[in-house]
């Protein structure tokens, strides 16, 4: 690794890049960003902004000429040039070879299965399915509940879209849990608290994160051991969001890994000694990792646009929420609404998880997100 990594290039200029930049400023870092939108949340924070698609190789080359190291805040990017450039000495963290594996969910599951990580039972093709129900998943491009279909009978298979798919056993889920892990350049790994994830039922988008997860000591130990092993086999600096299923038989199964800051770790900005964003910047720029110690129990609330159409976003009730103690509001600057779009988050800290959960549910009812369609401009 080059000494004194100062300029960090980020492919993707969304809220994850925005919060990473804010975490990197106190460490003296400068940032360049690629994003197709002139209204990208990270645009006005970056020293260099390149308006281009995430698949634009020329834009990646321009960013690489400016930056000392490259990272990304989104998986849907072109990796071919990055992989070749990495072989020639370009520093990209996490490695684009890891990203290429993770981009294809079937390849990702097989990668981890071969390394002893427990995953749900997989069927490559529909004719391999032994029994129903199963879950059909898009191999590429699925996110926030999209690209997933329940298959209750052979008849449902004919209704699936004509895209590359694979099938998983339907897990009898007790809780959906997650954990952030960070790995530095020297292979040191830190593990954040295990969290419970609660989802918006209409689109299965993450709505609440409760931390610490209410699990027995033995289960927590197993989850942290599994998270450590996942970070170990990935062998690349960075932050990783690990989503897991805990089923009713006590099995802990990997759902998926994101090689970037993740929604399940947003609480860490206020609730941990070192946020996921700061540790990501530390990891990719060759600095030692900070402690992920939980300062207080917390609940994170995702702010999601309403489902009705597109337009100009308005948030009512924010003044009341901002008067509450230990309630931290983060708005991403996404004032053009799309159905279920993530436009911000709120973290509630309290001395007990039960108290934080009670306050978080009240805060959620205090806010009203509305859309005025006449002011919509597509970006």
C-alpha positions in Angstrom: 0.0 0.0 0.0 1.2 3.5 -0.8 2.1 5.6 2.2 -0.1 8.5 3.2 -3.2 7.7 1.4 -5.0 11.0 1.1 -7.2 11.0 -2.0 -10.0 8.4 -2.0 -12.1 7.7 -5.0 -15.6 6.3 -4.5 -17.6 4.8 -7.3 -21.1 5.8 -6.3 -22.3 9.1 -4.8 -25.2 8.0 -2.7 -25.8 8.4 1.0 -23.2 5.8 1.9 -20.5 7.8 0.1 -21.9 11.0 1.7 -21.5 9.6 5.2 -18.1 8.0 4.4 -16.9 11.4 3.3 -18.1 13.1 6.4 -16.3 10.4 8.5 -13.1 10.9 6.4 -12.8 14.6 6.7 -11.4 14.6 10.3 -8.8 12.1 9.1 -7.6 14.6 6.5 -8.9 12.7 3.4 -10.1 14.1 0.1 -12.7 12.5 -2.1 -13.6 12.0 -5.7 -16.9 10.5 -6.7 -18.5 8.9 -9.8 -22.3 9.1 -10.0 -24.8 9.4 -12.9 -27.0 12.0 -11.0 -26.3 15.7 -10.7 -28.2 15.5 -7.4 -26.1 12.7 -5.9 -26.0 13.1 -2.1 -22.2 13.1 -2.0 -21.7 15.5 -5.0 -21.2 18.7 -3.0 -18.9 17.1 -0.5 -16.4 15.8 -3.0 -13.3 17.6 -4.3 -13.8 15.8 -7.7 -17.2 14.8 -9.1 -17.5 12.8 -12.3 -21.0 12.5 -13.7 -21.0 9.1 -15.4 -22.7 5.7 -15.1 -21.3 3.1 -12.7 -20.3 1.0 -15.7 -18.3 3.8 -17.4 -14.7 2.5 -17.6 -13.4 5.8 -18.9 -14.8 7.5 -15.8 -13.2 4.8 -13.6 -9.8 5.5 -15.3 -10.2 9.3 -14.7 -11.0 8.7 -11.0 -8.0 6.3 -10.8 -5.6 9.0 -12.2 -6.7 11.3 -9.4 -7.1 9.0 -6.4 -4.6 7.1 -4.3 -7.1 4.3 -3.7 -10.6 3.4 -5.0 -13.6 2.0 -3.2 -17.3 2.0 -3.9 -20.7 2.4 -2.2 -22.7 0.2 -4.6 -22.3 -3.3 -5.9 -23.7 -2.6 -9.4 -20.5 -1.4 -11.1 -18.4 -2.7 -13.9 -15.5 -4.7 -12.5 -13.6 -5.8 -15.6 -11.2 -2.8 -15.9 -10.8 -2.6 -12.1 -9.7 -6.2 -11.9 -7.1 -5.8 -14.6 -5.9 -2.4 -13.2 -5.6 -4.0 -9.7 -3.2 -6.5 -11.2 -1.1 -3.6 -12.5 -1.0 -2.0 -9.1 -4.2 0.1 -8.7 -5.4 -0.1 -5.1 -9.1 -1.0 -5.0 -10.6 -2.0 -1.6 -12.5 -4.3 -1.1 -10.9 -6.1 -4.1 -12.9 -5.9 -7.3 -12.4 -9.7 -7.6 -14.4 -10.1 -4.3 -17.0 -7.7 -5.7 -17.4 -9.7 -8.9 -18.1 -12.8 -6.8 -20.6 -11.0 -4.6 -22.4 -9.4 -7.6 -23.8 -12.8 -8.6 -25.8 -14.1 -5.6 -25.5 -17.7 -6.7 -21.7 -17.4 -7.2 -21.5 -15.6 -3.8 -23.4 -18.4 -2.0 -21.2 -21.1 -3.6 -18.1 -19.2 -2.7 -19.0 -19.1 1.0 -20.4 -22.7 1.0 -17.1 -24.1 -0.3 -15.4 -22.3 2.6 -17.5 -23.8 5.3 -20.0 -20.9 5.7 -23.5 -22.2 6.3 -26.0 -21.1 3.7 -29.6 -22.1 2.8 -29.9 -25.1 0.5 -29.4 -24.0 -3.1 -31.0 -25.3 -6.4 -29.3 -24.1 -9.5 -32.3 -25.0 -11.8 -36.0 -25.4 -11.3 -35.9 -29.1 -12.1 -33.5 -29.7 -9.1 -36.1 -28.6 -6.6 -37.0 -31.4 -4.2 -40.0 -29.8 -2.5 -42.0 -26.5 -2.1 -42.1 -23.8 -1.1 -38.8 -22.3 -2.2 -37.6 -18.8 -2.9 -36.5 -17.7 -6.4 -33.8 -15.0 -6.5 -32.3 -12.9 -9.3 -28.6 -13.8 -9.6 -27.8 -10.1 -10.2 -29.3 -6.7 -9.5 -31.7 -7.5 -6.7 -31.9 -5.2 -3.7 -34.3 -3.8 -1.1 -36.7 -6.7 -1.5 -36.6 -6.6 -5.3 -35.5 -9.7 -7.3 -37.1 -12.2 -4.8 -40.2 -14.3 -5.5 -42.0 -16.9 -3.4 -42.5 -20.2 -5.3 -45.2 -22.3 -3.7 -45.8 -24.8 -6.5 -44.4 -25.8 -9.9 -47.1 -23.6 -11.5 -45.4 -20.5 -9.9 -42.2 -21.2 -11.8 -43.8 -20.4 -15.1 -44.7 -17.0 -13.8 -41.1 -16.0 -13.0 -39.4 -13.4 -15.1 -37.1 -14.6 -17.9 -33.8 -13.6 -16.2 -31.0 -15.6 -14.6 -32.4 -17.1 -11.4 -31.6 -19.6 -8.8 -33.6 -21.1 -6.0 -33.1 -21.4 -2.2 -34.9 -23.4 0.5 -37.6 -21.3 2.3 -36.0 -20.7 5.7 -38.3 -20.9 8.7 -37.0 -17.6 10.0 -37.1 -16.8 13.7 -35.1 -13.5 13.4 -33.2 -11.7 10.6 -30.0 -10.5 12.2 -26.9 -8.8 10.9 -23.4 -7.6 11.8 -20.8 -5.2 10.4 -17.2 -6.4 10.3 -14.2 -4.4 9.3 -10.8 -5.7 8.2 -7.7 -3.6 7.8 -4.7 -3.9 5.5 -2.8 -6.2 7.9 -5.7 -8.6 8.4 -6.9 -7.3 11.7 -10.7 -7.7 12.1 -13.1 -5.9 14.4 -16.7 -7.0 14.8 -19.6 -4.6 15.6 -22.5 -5.6 17.8 -25.0 -8.1 16.4 -28.3 -6.4 15.4 -31.9 -7.5 14.8 -33.4 -6.2 11.5 -37.1 -5.5 11.1 -38.5 -5.0 7.6 -41.3 -3.0 5.9 -43.8 -5.7 5.0 -44.9 -4.4 1.6 -41.4 -4.4 -0.1 -39.3 -6.2 2.5 -37.1 -3.1 2.9 -35.2 -2.6 6.1 -37.2 -0.4 8.4 -35.8 -0.8 12.0 -32.5 -1.9 13.4 -32.4 -2.9 17.1 -29.0 -3.1 18.7 -27.9 -5.1 20.5 -30.0 -8.0 19.2 -31.9 -9.8 21.9 -30.2 -13.3 21.6 -28.8 -15.7 24.1 -25.1 -15.7 24.8 -24.4 -18.9 22.9 -26.1 -17.6 19.7 -24.3 -14.2 19.9 -21.0 -16.0 20.2 -21.7 -18.2 17.2 -22.8 -15.2 15.1 -19.6 -13.3 15.9 -17.4 -16.3 15.1 -19.2 -16.7 11.8 -18.8 -13.0 11.0 -15.1 -13.2 11.8 -14.7 -16.2 9.5 -16.5 -14.4 6.7 -14.2 -11.4 7.0 -11.2 -13.8 7.1 -12.0 -15.7 3.9 -12.7 -12.4 2.0 -9.0 -11.4 2.5 -9.4 -7.7 1.5 -9.5 -4.5 3.6 -12.8 -2.7 4.0 -16.2 -2.9 5.8 -18.6 -5.7 5.2 -22.4 -5.8 6.0 -23.4 -9.4 6.8 -27.1 -10.4 6.7 -28.0 -13.6 8.4 -31.1 -15.8 9.0 -31.7 -17.3 12.5 -34.2 -20.1 11.9 -36.6 -21.7 14.4 -34.2 -24.7 14.7 -31.4 -22.5 15.8 -29.5 -22.6 12.5 -27.5 -19.4 11.6 -27.4 -19.1 7.8 -25.8 -16.5 5.6 -28.2 -14.5 3.5 -25.8 -12.2 1.8 -22.7 -10.0 2.2 -22.3 -6.4 1.1 -18.6 -5.3 0.6 -19.3 -1.7 1.7 -21.0 0.3 4.4 -24.5 -1.0 5.0 -27.9 0.2 6.2 -27.7 -2.2 9.1 -24.7 -0.3 10.5 -26.0 3.3 10.3 -26.7 3.3 14.1 -22.9 3.2 14.7 -22.4 6.9 13.9 -23.8 7.9 17.3 -24.0 4.5 19.1 -20.4 3.2 18.7 -17.0 4.4 19.6 -16.0 4.2 15.9 -18.7 4.3 13.2 -18.8 1.9 10.3 -18.0 4.8 7.9 -14.9 5.8 9.8 -13.6 2.3 9.9 -14.3 1.8 6.2 -12.1 4.9 5.5 -9.5 3.7 7.9 -9.4 0.3 6.3 -9.1 1.4 2.7 -6.5 4.0 3.4 -4.2 1.8 5.4 -4.9 3.1 8.9 -5.5 0.9 12.0 -9.2 0.2 12.9 -11.0 1.9 15.7 -12.9 0.1 18.4 -16.6 -0.7 17.5 -17.7 -0.6 21.2 -21.4 0.1 21.7 -21.9 3.2 23.8 -25.6 2.8 24.4 -28.5 0.6 23.1 -30.0 2.0 20.0 -32.7 1.7 17.4 -32.3 3.0 13.9 -35.3 4.0 11.8 -35.1 4.1 8.0 -37.0 7.0 6.5 -38.8 5.6 3.4 -40.7 7.5 0.7 -44.4 6.6 0.5 -45.4 4.2 -2.2 -47.6 6.6 -4.2 -45.7 7.8 -7.2 -42.9 10.3 -7.8 -42.5 13.9 -6.9 -41.0 16.5 -4.6 -40.6 15.1 -1.0 -41.9 16.9 2.0 -41.3 15.8 5.6 -43.7 17.0 8.4 -43.1 16.6 12.1 -39.3 17.0 11.9 -39.4 20.0 14.3 -41.0 17.8 17.0 -38.6 15.0 16.5 -35.6 17.3 16.8 -36.7 18.5 20.2 -36.3 15.0 21.6 -33.1 14.1 23.5 -30.7 11.6 22.1 -32.6 11.4 18.8 -30.3 11.9 15.9 -31.6 12.8 12.4 -29.8 12.2 9.2 -31.3 13.4 5.9 -29.5 12.5 2.7 -30.6 15.4 0.5 -32.9 13.2 -1.6 -35.7 15.6 -2.1 -37.1 13.9 -5.2 -39.2 11.0 -4.1 -39.6 7.6 -5.6 -41.7 4.8 -4.1 -40.0 3.4 -0.9 -36.8 5.3 -1.6 -34.5 5.6 1.4 -34.2 9.4 2.1 -32.8 9.4 5.6 -32.5 7.6 8.9 -32.9 8.4 12.6 -31.1 6.8 15.5 -32.5 6.8 19.0 -30.2 6.2 21.9 -31.3 5.2 25.4 -30.0 3.4 28.5 -32.1 0.3 27.7 -33.1 -1.3 24.4 -36.7 -1.4 25.4 -36.8 2.3 26.1 -35.1 3.0 22.8 -37.6 0.8 20.9 -40.5 2.6 22.6 -39.2 6.0 21.6 -38.3 4.9 18.1 -41.9 3.7 17.4 -43.2 7.0 18.6 -40.7 8.9 16.5 -41.8 6.9 13.5 -45.5 8.0 14.0 -44.5 11.7 14.5 -43.1 12.0 10.9 -45.2 12.1 7.8 -43.5 11.9 4.4 -45.6 13.2 1.5 -45.1 13.7 -2.3 -46.1 16.5 -4.5 -46.0 15.1 -8.0 -46.0 18.3 -10.0 -42.5 19.2 -9.0 -41.0 15.9 -10.1 -37.9 15.8 -12.3 -36.5 12.4 -13.2 -32.8 12.0 -12.4 
